[in-house]
Amino acid sequence: MEGKKVWEIAKIMNVSVYTIQEWRRKLGLPSRFEYAKKRRDIFKKLFLEGKTYKEISEILGVGILTLMSWRKKLHLPPRQKSLSPEEKQQREQQKLNIRNQLLLLVKEKGVISFDEASKLLHIDKNVINEIVKKDDSLGRLQLCFGRSPAAKVTPTMVFGVYTAKSFVYLTDNLEVLKTFLIKIIKENIKRPLNKGEVTALRYRLERKLRLPKEMVDDILISLTYEFHDYT
């Protein structure tokens, strides 16, 4: 069960998430949050002691880009002096390596969630987001499923704001994205879309993802009139 999330373990063992959490507490195992917090606490201590990103990276076994992301999250002050030439070179090389690994992963998977890519590449999701923003060959898709009782669905969201997931895809392979969208929306909604959902989804696909109108029409037809026919 190493590396799996609580809900995944619960599903495999056919018990509730609450039961898994109770077992973890009884066995004295740290939660994922506690483990991540401990590593960031160590990073904060080392950072404030003046150690370089390279030194901290070697101690914690974490990439420099991820450490920089942690610094921003922890609201730590930026380094007063610039990175050493060696650190700059290592940082640029790491960016290139991660970008190439991410491209290979997306080509293999077609579409992959930020969560899965982060786990497979052992990097922070913020690093993936930064790479996708700067690379025209990669696109970011965010889908929101479920609906908070207090939330209203706005034109910029798909199905509310309660549960959101981000995915990365190749911008030159939109047919794969189309198939993925139909599949994942059907799996999560489990019924034909209503009029309001169609309007919200059309807005997001056309205005935010800039998908061709013909492709958007095909997606919406598959999720409404042909909901039970599409395979």
C-alpha positions, 0 to 999 in steps of 0.5 A: 500500500506504499504511496497510495492515498487513504481513499485508495487503500480504503477502496482496496480493503473495502473499508471506510476512510475513517477506519483506515485513519483509525488504524493509522492512529493506533499503529502510530503512523504519521499522516501524509500531512504530518510527514510533508509538514515535517520535511518543510519544517526541516527545510525552513530551519536549514534555509534560515540557517543560510544553507544553499538550495543545493545543500538543502537539496542534497540533505532532503533529496528534493529538487531545487525547483520544489524547494523554491516552491516551498519557500514561497508557500512558507512566505520565507524571504528570498535569498539576498544574493543570487544563486551561484553559477553552479546552482543556476546551471543545475536549476536550468538543467533540472528544468529541462530534464523535468520538462522532457520527462513530463513530455514523455509522460504525457505522450505515453498517457495522453492526458495525465493529472497533476497529482499523478505526474507529481507522484511519478516524477517526484516533483511538486505540482507547482513546478509542473504548473510553471512548466506547463505555463511556459511551454506551448506544447503543453496545456492545462485542463481544470475540471470541477466536479460536485457542488458545495451547498453554498456555492453557485456555478459560475460561467468560468467553472464547469460543475461547481467549485467543491472538488477540482482536479488539474490535468496536463495534455498535448496541445497538438493532440486534441482528439485524445483530449476530446475522448478524455473529456467525454470519458471523465465527465461521464464517469463523474456526472453519471447522467446526461448534462442539463442545460445549465451544465452545457452552457457552463461547459461550452464556455469553458471549452471554447473560451478557456481551452480555446477548443474548435467549435466543431470539437466542442459540439461533438463533446456536448452531443456525446454528453447529452443526446448520445450519452448512453451511446458513446463508448 
